[in-house]
Amino acid sequence: MTDFDTTAIHAGQEPDGPTGAVIPPIHVSSTYLQDGIGGLRQGYEYGRSGNPTRTALERQLAALEGAAHARSFSSGLAAEDALLRATLRPGDDVLLGDDVYGGTYRLLTRVLGPWGVTVRIVDLGDVEAVAAALAERPSKLVWVETPSNPLLRIVDVAALARVAHAAGSLLVVDNTFATPALQQPIALGADVVVHSTTKYLGGHSDVVGGAVVTDDPALDAEVGFLQYAVGAVSGPHDAWLTTRGIKTLAVRMARHGENALAIAEALSADPRVARVFYPGLASHPGHEVAARQMRGFGGIVSVELPTAAAARTFAESTRLFALAESLGGVESLVNYPDAMTHASVRGTVLAVPETVVRLSVGLESAADLLADLRQALAVAVPEVPARA
């Protein structure tokens, strides 16, 4: 077995046979010559059903997560949609954490809700509460984000897997924030991993994509059928860009983590900041679990400012941190979840406090990033509040 760094570079990336090209070519053809009716070459017939560049990415994704199967989609939500439709039927229930990406909640409640799928919200960090909820009513899926978006809550995947499986539920882990460089949920007992490959896997804010990864061949076949029948596949150029990004994933995640920890520690000591959310801090309630099941703490830091007005001003006053949706690129981004990524959960139990700002810490100089955040704080919180 090779190390992760080696796997990320070589899995699915054999040099091209006819030419010896070290980087496999991008296959842009929409259709493939058949050697007689039904005589398919390596199984390829039409771009929606299969593409060699997409196949290479899927092999790479499966290897990264230590799994047997992966499917690549045109977006993270397309991947989630295929998984949900592969596993759920009218009347089925999903147990969802109380801090998740707004798009996932919107997909479950506004798209699948009218078809009879129900959602219950519980603190997935409380294993006893999860067990009680599953005893009260079975759920087909237990859907986990760890670290969660945007409050960086940590879930003990192994403990939750035991509880979910005892109740007959499948455990799904959204591994977008951690990436397989830092965490491999299937090895911890999860049944399925989903990704927005747009984020850290692509890593350069230039491609949109998603993935479903599993060891279960039957589930993979169901997801694969929907991938083909519905058609939300990743195009060859998108697949190639994602593959290229993955090859530097390990070194990028190390630098993201170093920068994020430096910023989290500095902001924790700043009286203008009410609270810092980062699992790499010893004060974080999930720090011990994160240290046990992760190989690093990631590049996302969320901060709470004294007031909603201060939070909005802070988000609009950074210079190096670009005010934008998404995360996980080499450049730093700042996001105001209440009005941006999580606007769809306003007014629900999942609503993000209006005082919270999410930082996607990039690969720039940590000193430069801190200087930018401090000048934005000076604008947003001109008077240092007294701490209790």
N, C-alpha and C positions, 0 to 999 in steps of 0.2 A: 504493500500500500504506500503510495506516495504522499508527501505532505500536501497541505492545502494549497500552498503557494504554487507548487508544481502542477497540481491538478488544475488550478485556475488557468494556467497558461497552455496546458497540453490536451486536456480532455476535449474530445470532439474536433481536434485541430490537427489531424494528420496532414502532412504535406501532400500537395496535389500529385496524384500518380503519374499522369501523362507528362507533366512539365517539370515536376520537382519543386514547384513553388512552395516556399515555406509557409506562406499564408494562403489558406484555401481560397479559391476564387468565389466571388459573389455570383450566385446563379439567379439571373433575373428572368429566365424564361417562364411564361405563364402556362405552357403546355409541353408535353414530352412525347417524342417519337415512340411508337409501339412496334415491336417486332411481331407483326400479325395481331389480330384482334385479341386483346387481353394479354399480349406479351409485353409486360411492363419491365423496364430496365430499373433494377433496384427498387421497384415498387412505386416509381413516380409516374403519374399520369396527368395531373393538373395542379396548378399552383395553390389552390385552396386546400387540396387534400395532402399535399406534401411538397417540400422544397429542400434541396440539399443544404442550403445555408441555414434554414430554420432547424433542420434535423441536427446539424452540428451544434447549434445553440442549445437545443433541448438535451443533447447528450452532456454538454458542459454543465447545464443547470442541475441535472440529476446528480452528476458526479460531485458538484459542490456541496449539495445537501446530503450526500451519502445515501442516495435513494436510487431506485431502479428506473423510475419513469418521470418525465417532465413534459409539459406542453407549454408552448410559447404563444402568447396572445397579443393583440394590438394595443391593449392597455391593461392596467391592473384591475380595473373594474370589469373589463371583459373577461378576465381570468376568473374573478370572483363569481361573476354571473354564470359562467359555464359550470363551475364547481357547485354552486347552489342549485342550479337546475338539474345537475346530475344526481344530487343527493336528496333533494326535498320534493315532497308532494303536498297537495292541499291538506291542511290540517297539521302539518309538521311544525315543530317549534325549534327556535334557535335561542340558545343562551348566549347573551352578548355581554361583554364587559362594559363598565360604566365610564370608560374613556377610550373611545375608538374614533377612527377616521370618519368624518361626517358623510363621505360618499358611500361607505359601507352601510351605514345606518339608513341612508336614503334609498339605496338599492333594496335592502331588506324590507323596509316599511312602505315605500311608495311604489316600488315596482312589483315586488313579490307579495307584499301585503294584500293587495286586491285579489290575488290568486289563492289566498287562504293560508299563507305562511304567517306564523305569529313569532313575536320577538319578546323575550324577557330580559331585563337588565339586572345584573348582579355584580358585586365586587368580586372579580375572579381572583384577587389576591387573598380572599378569605375562603380557604378550601372547605371549611365546614359549612359556610353559607351556600357554596356551590352544591355540596352534597345534599343539603336540605332542599334546595330548589329542584334538584333532579329527582329527589324522593317524592316531592309534592306533585311533580308532573314531568314525565320524560321529555327530553329534548333530543332531536336527531343530531344536532351539531352543538358543540361548545366552541365558540369563536373567540380566539385570543389574539391580542396584540401585546407583545412584550419585547422591548419597552413600548409603552402605549403612546398614542398620538393625541394630544400634545403634552400630556402631563408626566410622561416617562415612568408610568407605574410598571412594576415588575411582577410577573406571574411565575410561580414555580411550575414549570411545564411538566416535570416528572410526577409531582404530586397531583396535579390536575388531570394528567393522563390516567392515573390509577382510578380517580373518582369518576371520570367520564366513562371509562371503559366498564367499570363496575355497574354503571347505570345503562349501558348499551348505547352510549353516545360516541360519535366520532369527534376527535379533537383536531381542530384546525388552528394553525398558528400563522398569523401574518408576520413574516420574518423580515419585512422591509427595512425597519430601523436598524436591526442588529446585523443583518446579512449573514450568509453562511460563513463568512470570515470570522465572525465573533460567536455564532450560535448555530447549532444544528438540531432543530426541534425533533426531527424524526428519530434521532439517536436517543432523545430524552423521552420518547413514547408517543409523540404526536402522530396522527394518521396522515395528515396533509399539511403542506406548507404552501402559502401563497405569497407572491411578491408583486409589488409594483417595480418592475425592472427599470422603469423611468428614473428611479432614484439612485441609490448607491451602485447598483450593478452596472447600469449604463455609465453613471458617474460624471457625465459632462454636460448635462442639461441640453442634449441635442437629439434625444430619441424618446419615444413613448412606447411602453410595453408592459406586459404582465406575464406571470407564470403560475402554473399549478404543478406541484411536485408531490409524488407519493410513492410508496413501496407496494401499494395494492394494485395488482394488474387489472382486476375487474373495475375498480374505480377509475383507473387510468383509461380504460377502454370507453367508459361512459363519457368521461370528459373529452376524450379524443373524438368520439362520435359528434358531440356538440360543437367541438372546434371545427369539424368538417361540415356539419349540417347547417350551422349558423354562420360560420365563416369569419369570425373575428380574429383572424390569424395575423401574426406579425409578418410584414413584408420582408423581402430579402435584405434590403439596405438597412432596415431597422434591426433585423437579427444580427447582421454583421457588425453594426455599431455597438450593439449590446455585448457581443462576444469580445470585441476589442476593449471595451471598458472593463469587462470582467478580468482581463489579463493583468490589470494593475490593482485589482480590488484589495488585495492583502496590504500592499504598501499604502494605498490611499486610506484605508480604514485605520491603520496605525497612526497616520498623521492627523486624520480627523479627530481621533480620540485624544491625542496629545493636546491639540489646540483646544478642544472642548473642555478638557479637564482644567487647563490653565484658565480659561474664561470662567468656568463655573466656580473655581476657587476664588478668583479675584472678585467676581460679582457677589459671592457669598459674604465677603468682608466689606462690601460697600453699603453704607447705611441708607443710600437712596433706593436700594433694591429690597423689597419686602421679603422675597423668597426666591430661591433658585431650585429648579427641578433638574437633577442630573444623577443617575444611578452610580456614577463614579465617586460621588461624595459619601464619606462615611456616615454623614447625617441623614442620607436618603433612607427611607424606611425599607426599601427593597435592595439595599446595597449588598447584604450578605448573600441573598439568593442570586443576584446578578453576578457577583464574584464567583459563585459556585458553578453557574450554568453558562456563563459567557467568558470569552477570551479577551474582553475589553468592553468598554461601556458606550461606544458609539460617538457620533458627532453632533447630536441634537441636544441643545440646552434650552430649557424654557425658563422664563423669569416672570415674576409677579411684581408689578409696580404698585405704588401706594394707591393710585386711583385709575379709573378707566381712561380719563383724559390724559394722564401721564403716560399710560401704556400706548395710546394712539400716537401721541406726540413723539415718544421714543422711537416707535416703529417708522415714523415718517422723517426722522432726523438723522438716521445713519447715512454714511457715505460709501464705505466699503461694502457693508451689508446691503444688498439690493432688496428693496421692498417687492417681493414677488411670491407667487404660489410655488409649491413644490419644495424639494430638498435634495440633499445628497450629491450635489455637483461639486466640482473643485472650487467654485466660487461661493462665498458666503451669502446667505439670504436671510432676510427677516420677514416674519409673517405675523399678522394679527388674526389669530384663529377665529375669534367671534364673528368677524365680518368677512373673512376670506375662506380658508379651507373648511371651517366648521360652521359656516352660516346656516347650513341645512339642519343643524341640531339646536338652533336657538329655540328657547321656550320648552325644551325637553329636559329630561333628567341628565342628558348627555351634554348639555350646554357648557361651553368653556367659559370660565370667568372672564369678564370684560377687562380685567386687570392683567391678563396673561399675554405675553409675547413669546413666540417660538423662534429660536435661532438655529439655522442650519450652518454649522461652523465649517468653513471650507479649509483650503490648504494654504492660504496666505500666511504671512508672518503673524504669529500670535501677538506680538507686540503691537503691530499695526491694527489688528482687529480689536484689541483691548482699547487702544487709543480712540478708535472710532466709537466704540460703545460708551466710553467715558464722556466723549464730547456730546453724544446723543443724550446721555443721562443729565448732563449739565443743562441742556435745553428743556428736557421733560420734567426734571425735578430740581428746580433752581435753589430751593431751600431744603436742606437735609432734614428729614423728619426725625423726630425723637423715637427711639425704639423702646418698646415696652420692656 
